């Protein structure tokens, strides 16, 4: 079985994103996968979050085919961290 991190990374690379890191964390019983890319995060997130929601949905469906653990997953996209303004 392929790890969720590698599923996310391979999917984004197939979509043309340059993924620098996929990190897993747990918050309030939900597993969150944060994505760091070299691109502007607005491209990954999309207008009104449409792109990242679509990626989240696709990843959940792939994971559902491999295991029954997809219910508590959330995919979150960020660019390389920048200092606050």
PDB file as gemmi writes it, atoms N, CA and C in Angstrom:
CRYST1    1.000    1.000    1.000  90.00  90.00  90.00 P 1                      
ATOM      1  N   UNK A   1       0.843  -1.189   0.000  1.00  0.00           N  
ATOM      2  CA  UNK A   1       0.000   0.000   0.000  1.00  0.00           C  
ATOM      3  C   UNK A   1       0.885   1.247   0.000  1.00  0.00           C  
ATOM      4  N   UNK A   2       0.536   2.189  -0.831  1.00  0.00           N  
ATOM      5  CA  UNK A   2       1.287   3.431  -0.975  1.00  0.00           C  
ATOM      6  C   UNK A   2       0.908   4.403   0.151  1.00  0.00           C  
ATOM      7  N   UNK A   3       1.890   5.155   0.657  1.00  0.00           N  
ATOM      8  CA  UNK A   3       1.596   6.113   1.721  1.00  0.00           C  
ATOM      9  C   UNK A   3       0.815   7.300   1.162  1.00  0.00           C  
ATOM     10  N   UNK A   4       0.036   7.917   2.025  1.00  0.00           N  
ATOM     11  CA  UNK A   4      -0.755   9.078   1.624  1.00  0.00           C  
ATOM     12  C   UNK A   4       0.148  10.210   1.156  1.00  0.00           C  
ATOM     13  N   UNK A   5       1.294  10.397   1.833  1.00  0.00           N  
ATOM     14  CA  UNK A   5       2.238  11.441   1.429  1.00  0.00           C  
ATOM     15  C   UNK A   5       2.704  11.235  -0.007  1.00  0.00           C  
ATOM     16  N   UNK A   6       3.025   9.995  -0.372  1.00  0.00           N  
ATOM     17  CA  UNK A   6       3.494   9.746  -1.742  1.00  0.00           C  
ATOM     18  C   UNK A   6       2.362   9.869  -2.755  1.00  0.00           C  
ATOM     19  N   UNK A   7       1.131   9.517  -2.366  1.00  0.00           N  
ATOM     20  CA  UNK A   7      -0.031   9.703  -3.258  1.00  0.00           C  
ATOM     21  C   UNK A   7      -0.197  11.187  -3.571  1.00  0.00           C  
ATOM     22  N   UNK A   8      -0.153  12.030  -2.528  1.00  0.00           N  
ATOM     23  CA  UNK A   8      -0.290  13.480  -2.713  1.00  0.00           C  
ATOM     24  C   UNK A   8       0.830  14.012  -3.587  1.00  0.00           C  
ATOM     25  N   UNK A   9       2.050  13.620  -3.282  1.00  0.00           N  
ATOM     26  CA  UNK A   9       3.208  14.101  -4.022  1.00  0.00           C  
ATOM     27  C   UNK A   9       3.130  13.709  -5.499  1.00  0.00           C  
ATOM     28  N   UNK A  10       2.805  12.445  -5.784  1.00  0.00           N  
ATOM     29  CA  UNK A  10       2.719  11.977  -7.166  1.00  0.00           C  
ATOM     30  C   UNK A  10       1.577  12.657  -7.924  1.00  0.00           C  
ATOM     31  N   UNK A  11       0.438  12.841  -7.268  1.00  0.00           N  
ATOM     32  CA  UNK A  11      -0.694  13.517  -7.899  1.00  0.00           C  
ATOM     33  C   UNK A  11      -0.327  14.949  -8.279  1.00  0.00           C  
ATOM     34  N   UNK A  12       0.287  15.671  -7.350  1.00  0.00           N  
ATOM     35  CA  UNK A  12       0.644  17.062  -7.621  1.00  0.00           C  
ATOM     36  C   UNK A  12       1.727  17.176  -8.690  1.00  0.00           C  
ATOM     37  N   UNK A  13       2.683  16.260  -8.684  1.00  0.00           N  
ATOM     38  CA  UNK A  13       3.711  16.273  -9.735  1.00  0.00           C  
ATOM     39  C   UNK A  13       3.083  16.011 -11.100  1.00  0.00           C  
ATOM     40  N   UNK A  14       2.098  15.105 -11.145  1.00  0.00           N  
ATOM     41  CA  UNK A  14       1.396  14.825 -12.402  1.00  0.00           C  
ATOM     42  C   UNK A  14       0.609  16.040 -12.889  1.00  0.00           C  
ATOM     43  N   UNK A  15       0.211  16.906 -11.948  1.00  0.00           N  
ATOM     44  CA  UNK A  15      -0.511  18.137 -12.295  1.00  0.00           C  
ATOM     45  C   UNK A  15       0.428  19.298 -12.593  1.00  0.00           C  
ATOM     46  N   UNK A  16       1.738  19.074 -12.509  1.00  0.00           N  
ATOM     47  CA  UNK A  16       2.701  20.107 -12.856  1.00  0.00           C  
ATOM     48  C   UNK A  16       3.227  20.927 -11.688  1.00  0.00           C  
ATOM     49  N   UNK A  17       2.884  20.562 -10.459  1.00  0.00           N  
ATOM     50  CA  UNK A  17       3.397  21.281  -9.286  1.00  0.00           C  
ATOM     51  C   UNK A  17       4.750  20.717  -8.882  1.00  0.00           C  
ATOM     52  N   UNK A  18       5.595  21.569  -8.379  1.00  0.00           N  
ATOM     53  CA  UNK A  18       6.893  21.161  -7.843  1.00  0.00           C  
ATOM     54  C   UNK A  18       6.759  21.079  -6.325  1.00  0.00           C  
ATOM     55  N   UNK A  19       6.614  19.873  -5.805  1.00  0.00           N  
ATOM     56  CA  UNK A  19       6.379  19.654  -4.381  1.00  0.00           C  
ATOM     57  C   UNK A  19       7.715  19.583  -3.648  1.00  0.00           C  
ATOM     58  N   UNK A  20       7.876  20.428  -2.623  1.00  0.00           N  
ATOM     59  CA  UNK A  20       9.102  20.380  -1.838  1.00  0.00           C  
ATOM     60  C   UNK A  20       8.926  19.549  -0.574  1.00  0.00           C  
ATOM     61  N   UNK A  21       7.688  19.471  -0.047  1.00  0.00           N  
ATOM     62  CA  UNK A  21       7.474  18.724   1.190  1.00  0.00           C  
ATOM     63  C   UNK A  21       5.990  18.442   1.381  1.00  0.00           C  
ATOM     64  N   UNK A  22       5.692  17.234   1.875  1.00  0.00           N  
ATOM     65  CA  UNK A  22       4.347  16.881   2.327  1.00  0.00           C  
ATOM     66  C   UNK A  22       4.507  16.416   3.769  1.00  0.00           C  
ATOM     67  N   UNK A  23       3.930  17.155   4.704  1.00  0.00           N  
ATOM     68  CA  UNK A  23       4.075  16.851   6.131  1.00  0.00           C  
ATOM     69  C   UNK A  23       2.740  16.432   6.718  1.00  0.00           C  
ATOM     70  N   UNK A  24       2.788  15.434   7.590  1.00  0.00           N  
ATOM     71  CA  UNK A  24       1.580  14.926   8.242  1.00  0.00           C  
ATOM     72  C   UNK A  24       1.531  15.409   9.689  1.00  0.00           C  
ATOM     73  N   UNK A  25       0.332  15.826  10.123  1.00  0.00           N  
ATOM     74  CA  UNK A  25       0.122  16.198  11.525  1.00  0.00           C  
ATOM     75  C   UNK A  25      -1.301  15.793  11.903  1.00  0.00           C  
ATOM     76  N   UNK A  26      -1.575  15.815  13.204  1.00  0.00           N  
ATOM     77  CA  UNK A  26      -2.911  15.470  13.688  1.00  0.00           C  
ATOM     78  C   UNK A  26      -3.437  16.622  14.527  1.00  0.00           C  
ATOM     79  N   UNK A  27      -4.670  17.049  14.223  1.00  0.00           N  
ATOM     80  CA  UNK A  27      -5.324  18.123  14.962  1.00  0.00           C  
ATOM     81  C   UNK A  27      -6.765  17.694  15.222  1.00  0.00           C  
ATOM     82  N   UNK A  28      -7.153  17.671  16.477  1.00  0.00           N  
ATOM     83  CA  UNK A  28      -8.532  17.354  16.879  1.00  0.00           C  
ATOM     84  C   UNK A  28      -9.035  16.060  16.246  1.00  0.00           C  
ATOM     85  N   UNK A  29      -8.183  15.050  16.216  1.00  0.00           N  
ATOM     86  CA  UNK A  29      -8.582  13.752  15.688  1.00  0.00           C  
ATOM     87  C   UNK A  29      -8.591  13.646  14.178  1.00  0.00           C  
ATOM     88  N   UNK A  30      -8.140  14.681  13.500  1.00  0.00           N  
ATOM     89  CA  UNK A  30      -8.113  14.671  12.037  1.00  0.00           C  
ATOM     90  C   UNK A  30      -6.661  14.681  11.574  1.00  0.00           C  
ATOM     91  N   UNK A  31      -6.348  13.854  10.596  1.00  0.00           N  
ATOM     92  CA  UNK A  31      -5.007  13.825  10.018  1.00  0.00           C  
ATOM     93  C   UNK A  31      -4.934  14.881   8.926  1.00  0.00           C  
ATOM     94  N   UNK A  32      -3.942  15.770   9.028  1.00  0.00           N  
ATOM     95  CA  UNK A  32      -3.784  16.861   8.067  1.00  0.00           C  
ATOM     96  C   UNK A  32      -2.460  16.688   7.344  1.00  0.00           C  
ATOM     97  N   UNK A  33      -2.504  16.802   6.026  1.00  0.00           N  
ATOM     98  CA  UNK A  33      -1.301  16.744   5.205  1.00  0.00           C  
ATOM     99  C   UNK A  33      -1.067  18.131   4.629  1.00  0.00           C  
ATOM    100  N   UNK A  34       0.012  18.762   5.050  1.00  0.00           N  
ATOM    101  CA  UNK A  34       0.358  20.109   4.570  1.00  0.00           C  
ATOM    102  C   UNK A  34       1.347  19.978   3.425  1.00  0.00           C  
ATOM    103  N   UNK A  35       1.103  20.747   2.394  1.00  0.00           N  
ATOM    104  CA  UNK A  35       1.918  20.683   1.184  1.00  0.00           C  
ATOM    105  C   UNK A  35       2.705  21.975   1.039  1.00  0.00           C  
ATOM    106  N   UNK A  36       4.006  21.835   0.820  1.00  0.00           N  
ATOM    107  CA  UNK A  36       4.836  22.999   0.496  1.00  0.00           C  
ATOM    108  C   UNK A  36       5.298  22.843  -0.945  1.00  0.00           C  
ATOM    109  N   UNK A  37       5.103  23.888  -1.731  1.00  0.00           N  
ATOM    110  CA  UNK A  37       5.524  23.880  -3.128  1.00  0.00           C  
ATOM    111  C   UNK A  37       6.442  25.064  -3.387  1.00  0.00           C  
ATOM    112  N   UNK A  38       7.072  25.036  -4.541  1.00  0.00           N  
ATOM    113  CA  UNK A  38       7.919  26.158  -4.942  1.00  0.00           C  
ATOM    114  C   UNK A  38       7.096  27.238  -5.645  1.00  0.00           C  
ATOM    115  N   UNK A  39       5.865  26.892  -6.018  1.00  0.00           N  
ATOM    116  CA  UNK A  39       4.980  27.841  -6.681  1.00  0.00           C  
ATOM    117  C   UNK A  39       4.252  28.709  -5.655  1.00  0.00           C  
ATOM    118  N   UNK A  40       3.599  29.717  -6.151  1.00  0.00           N  
ATOM    119  CA  UNK A  40       2.735  30.563  -5.330  1.00  0.00           C  
ATOM    120  C   UNK A  40       1.587  29.699  -4.806  1.00  0.00           C  
ATOM    121  N   UNK A  41       1.315  29.771  -3.520  1.00  0.00           N  
ATOM    122  CA  UNK A  41       0.284  28.912  -2.923  1.00  0.00           C  
ATOM    123  C   UNK A  41      -1.111  29.202  -3.473  1.00  0.00           C  
ATOM    124  N   UNK A  42      -1.331  30.393  -4.003  1.00  0.00           N  
ATOM    125  CA  UNK A  42      -2.660  30.699  -4.540  1.00  0.00           C  
ATOM    126  C   UNK A  42      -2.998  29.815  -5.738  1.00  0.00           C  
ATOM    127  N   UNK A  43      -1.994  29.358  -6.471  1.00  0.00           N  
ATOM    128  CA  UNK A  43      -2.228  28.458  -7.597  1.00  0.00           C  
ATOM    129  C   UNK A  43      -2.682  27.096  -7.077  1.00  0.00           C  
ATOM    130  N   UNK A  44      -2.053  26.609  -6.016  1.00  0.00           N  
ATOM    131  CA  UNK A  44      -2.411  25.322  -5.432  1.00  0.00           C  
ATOM    132  C   UNK A  44      -3.769  25.380  -4.744  1.00  0.00           C  
ATOM    133  N   UNK A  45      -4.053  26.466  -4.071  1.00  0.00           N  
ATOM    134  CA  UNK A  45      -5.328  26.601  -3.360  1.00  0.00           C  
ATOM    135  C   UNK A  45      -6.458  26.856  -4.359  1.00  0.00           C  
ATOM    136  N   UNK A  46      -6.219  27.708  -5.339  1.00  0.00           N  
ATOM    137  CA  UNK A  46      -7.241  28.019  -6.335  1.00  0.00           C  
ATOM    138  C   UNK A  46      -8.202  29.077  -5.845  1.00  0.00           C  
ATOM    139  N   UNK A  47      -8.994  29.581  -6.769  1.00  0.00           N  
ATOM    140  CA  UNK A  47      -9.973  30.608  -6.433  1.00  0.00           C  
ATOM    141  C   UNK A  47     -11.035  30.010  -5.515  1.00  0.00           C  
ATOM    142  N   UNK A  48     -11.226  30.609  -4.359  1.00  0.00           N  
ATOM    143  CA  UNK A  48     -12.178  30.145  -3.340  1.00  0.00           C  
ATOM    144  C   UNK A  48     -11.873  28.726  -2.847  1.00  0.00           C  
ATOM    145  N   UNK A  49     -10.612  28.275  -2.985  1.00  0.00           N  
ATOM    146  CA  UNK A  49     -10.216  26.963  -2.481  1.00  0.00           C  
ATOM    147  C   UNK A  49     -10.621  25.799  -3.360  1.00  0.00           C  
ATOM    148  N   UNK A  50     -11.033  26.090  -4.588  1.00  0.00           N  
ATOM    149  CA  UNK A  50     -11.543  25.045  -5.473  1.00  0.00           C  
ATOM    150  C   UNK A  50     -10.503  23.962  -5.777  1.00  0.00           C  
ATOM    151  N   UNK A  51      -9.272  24.357  -6.056  1.00  0.00           N  
ATOM    152  CA  UNK A  51      -8.240  23.393  -6.442  1.00  0.00           C  
ATOM    153  C   UNK A  51      -7.870  22.494  -5.266  1.00  0.00           C  
ATOM    154  N   UNK A  52      -7.616  23.068  -4.105  1.00  0.00           N  
ATOM    155  CA  UNK A  52      -7.207  22.255  -2.968  1.00  0.00           C  
ATOM    156  C   UNK A  52      -8.345  21.342  -2.508  1.00  0.00           C  
ATOM    157  N   UNK A  53      -9.589  21.776  -2.642  1.00  0.00           N  
ATOM    158  CA  UNK A  53     -10.723  20.907  -2.305  1.00  0.00           C  
ATOM    159  C   UNK A  53     -10.805  19.733  -3.286  1.00  0.00           C  
ATOM    160  N   UNK A  54     -10.539  19.994  -4.549  1.00  0.00           N  
ATOM    161  CA  UNK A  54     -10.542  18.920  -5.546  1.00  0.00           C  
ATOM    162  C   UNK A  54      -9.413  17.928  -5.270  1.00  0.00           C  
ATOM    163  N   UNK A  55      -8.236  18.432  -4.931  1.00  0.00           N  
ATOM    164  CA  UNK A  55      -7.106  17.555  -4.596  1.00  0.00           C  
ATOM    165  C   UNK A  55      -7.447  16.724  -3.358  1.00  0.00           C  
ATOM    166  N   UNK A  56      -8.032  17.363  -2.346  1.00  0.00           N  
ATOM    167  CA  UNK A  56      -8.440  16.669  -1.127  1.00  0.00           C  
ATOM    168  C   UNK A  56      -9.405  15.525  -1.472  1.00  0.00           C  
ATOM    169  N   UNK A  57     -10.383  15.793  -2.319  1.00  0.00           N  
ATOM    170  CA  UNK A  57     -11.370  14.800  -2.711  1.00  0.00           C  
ATOM    171  C   UNK A  57     -10.715  13.619  -3.447  1.00  0.00           C  
ATOM    172  N   UNK A  58      -9.841  13.925  -4.410  1.00  0.00           N  
ATOM    173  CA  UNK A  58      -9.177  12.879  -5.199  1.00  0.00           C  
ATOM    174  C   UNK A  58      -8.298  12.010  -4.310  1.00  0.00           C  
ATOM    175  N   UNK A  59      -7.530  12.645  -3.421  1.00  0.00           N  
ATOM    176  CA  UNK A  59      -6.662  11.883  -2.515  1.00  0.00           C  
ATOM    177  C   UNK A  59      -7.500  10.975  -1.619  1.00  0.00           C  
ATOM    178  N   UNK A  60      -8.596  11.484  -1.086  1.00  0.00           N  
ATOM    179  CA  UNK A  60      -9.469  10.655  -0.243  1.00  0.00           C  
ATOM    180  C   UNK A  60      -9.996   9.448  -1.011  1.00  0.00           C  
ATOM    181  N   UNK A  61     -10.392   9.640  -2.254  1.00  0.00           N  
ATOM    182  CA  UNK A  61     -10.913   8.534  -3.057  1.00  0.00           C  
ATOM    183  C   UNK A  61      -9.831   7.489  -3.327  1.00  0.00           C  
ATOM    184  N   UNK A  62      -8.615   7.927  -3.612  1.00  0.00           N  
ATOM    185  CA  UNK A  62      -7.505   6.990  -3.826  1.00  0.00           C  
ATOM    186  C   UNK A  62      -7.231   6.209  -2.549  1.00  0.00           C  
ATOM    187  N   UNK A  63      -7.164   6.913  -1.417  1.00  0.00           N  
ATOM    188  CA  UNK A  63      -6.897   6.263  -0.136  1.00  0.00           C  
ATOM    189  C   UNK A  63      -8.040   5.317   0.228  1.00  0.00           C  
ATOM    190  N   UNK A  64      -9.287   5.702  -0.060  1.00  0.00           N  
ATOM    191  CA  UNK A  64     -10.433   4.829   0.219  1.00  0.00           C  
ATOM    192  C   UNK A  64     -10.314   3.503  -0.520  1.00  0.00           C  
ATOM    193  N   UNK A  65      -9.767   3.536  -1.731  1.00  0.00           N  
ATOM    194  CA  UNK A  65      -9.583   2.309  -2.494  1.00  0.00           C  
ATOM    195  C   UNK A  65      -8.541   1.413  -1.836  1.00  0.00           C  
ATOM    196  N   UNK A  66      -7.592   2.008  -1.128  1.00  0.00           N  
ATOM    197  CA  UNK A  66      -6.508   1.242  -0.513  1.00  0.00           C  
ATOM    198  C   UNK A  66      -6.801   0.854   0.925  1.00  0.00           C  
ATOM    199  N   UNK A  67      -7.594   1.660   1.626  1.00  0.00           N  
ATOM    200  CA  UNK A  67      -7.847   1.424   3.047  1.00  0.00           C  
ATOM    201  C   UNK A  67      -9.140   2.114   3.461  1.00  0.00           C  
ATOM    202  N   UNK A  68      -9.618   1.820   4.628  1.00  0.00           N  
ATOM    203  CA  UNK A  68     -10.840   2.447   5.136  1.00  0.00           C  
ATOM    204  C   UNK A  68     -10.528   3.620   6.056  1.00  0.00           C  
ATOM    205  N   UNK A  69      -9.305   4.171   6.024  1.00  0.00           N  
ATOM    206  CA  UNK A  69      -8.878   5.215   6.953  1.00  0.00           C  
ATOM    207  C   UNK A  69      -9.014   6.633   6.412  1.00  0.00           C  
ATOM    208  N   UNK A  70      -9.668   6.836   5.289  1.00  0.00           N  
ATOM    209  CA  UNK A  70      -9.706   8.142   4.644  1.00  0.00           C  
ATOM    210  C   UNK A  70     -10.647   9.137   5.309  1.00  0.00           C  
ATOM    211  N   UNK A  71     -11.510   8.712   6.197  1.00  0.00           N  
ATOM    212  CA  UNK A  71     -12.543   9.587   6.756  1.00  0.00           C  
ATOM    213  C   UNK A  71     -11.985  10.811   7.465  1.00  0.00           C  
ATOM    214  N   UNK A  72     -10.843  10.704   8.142  1.00  0.00           N  
ATOM    215  CA  UNK A  72     -10.315  11.824   8.910  1.00  0.00           C  
ATOM    216  C   UNK A  72      -9.164  12.549   8.246  1.00  0.00           C  
ATOM    217  N   UNK A  73      -9.043  12.508   6.918  1.00  0.00           N  
ATOM    218  CA  UNK A  73      -7.931  13.161   6.225  1.00  0.00           C  
ATOM    219  C   UNK A  73      -8.316  14.550   5.744  1.00  0.00           C  
ATOM    220  N   UNK A  74      -7.347  15.466   5.779  1.00  0.00           N  
ATOM    221  CA  UNK A  74      -7.523  16.795   5.215  1.00  0.00           C  
ATOM    222  C   UNK A  74      -6.218  17.187   4.544  1.00  0.00           C  
ATOM    223  N   UNK A  75      -6.291  17.613   3.284  1.00  0.00           N  
ATOM    224  CA  UNK A  75      -5.122  18.065   2.548  1.00  0.00           C  
ATOM    225  C   UNK A  75      -5.125  19.579   2.544  1.00  0.00           C  
ATOM    226  N   UNK A  76      -3.989  20.183   2.940  1.00  0.00           N  
ATOM    227  CA  UNK A  76      -3.873  21.627   3.079  1.00  0.00           C  
ATOM    228  C   UNK A  76      -2.652  22.090   2.303  1.00  0.00           C  
ATOM    229  N   UNK A  77      -2.802  23.062   1.423  1.00  0.00           N  
ATOM    230  CA  UNK A  77      -1.687  23.509   0.600  1.00  0.00           C  
ATOM    231  C   UNK A  77      -1.119  24.833   1.054  1.00  0.00           C  
ATOM    232  N   UNK A  78       0.198  24.894   1.163  1.00  0.00           N  
ATOM    233  CA  UNK A  78       0.893  26.132   1.473  1.00  0.00           C  
ATOM    234  C   UNK A  78       2.138  26.206   0.624  1.00  0.00           C  
ATOM    235  N   UNK A  79       2.586  27.399   0.348  1.00  0.00           N  
ATOM    236  CA  UNK A  79       3.859  27.587  -0.340  1.00  0.00           C  
ATOM    237  C   UNK A  79       4.963  27.601   0.699  1.00  0.00           C  
ATOM    238  N   UNK A  80       6.179  27.783   0.258  1.00  0.00           N  
ATOM    239  CA  UNK A  80       7.274  27.883   1.213  1.00  0.00           C  
ATOM    240  C   UNK A  80       6.938  28.970   2.212  1.00  0.00           C  
ATOM    241  N   UNK A  81       7.167  28.720   3.497  1.00  0.00           N  
ATOM    242  CA  UNK A  81       6.810  29.710   4.524  1.00  0.00           C  
ATOM    243  C   UNK A  81       7.461  31.068   4.275  1.00  0.00           C  
ATOM    244  N   UNK A  82       6.687  32.106   4.464  1.00  0.00           N  
ATOM    245  CA  UNK A  82       7.185  33.473   4.307  1.00  0.00           C  
ATOM    246  C   UNK A  82       6.974  34.221   5.622  1.00  0.00           C  
ATOM    247  N   UNK A  83       7.857  35.138   5.914  1.00  0.00           N  
ATOM    248  CA  UNK A  83       7.652  35.922   7.139  1.00  0.00           C  
ATOM    249  C   UNK A  83       6.411  36.782   7.016  1.00  0.00           C  
ATOM    250  N   UNK A  84       5.681  37.008   8.127  1.00  0.00           N  
ATOM    251  CA  UNK A  84       4.481  37.849   8.062  1.00  0.00           C  
ATOM    252  C   UNK A  84       4.837  39.280   7.707  1.00  0.00           C  
ATOM    253  N   UNK A  85       3.893  39.981   7.100  1.00  0.00           N  
ATOM    254  CA  UNK A  85       4.114  41.391   6.703  1.00  0.00           C  
ATOM    255  C   UNK A  85       4.021  42.303   7.897  1.00  0.00           C  
TER     256      UNK A  85                                                      
END                                                                             
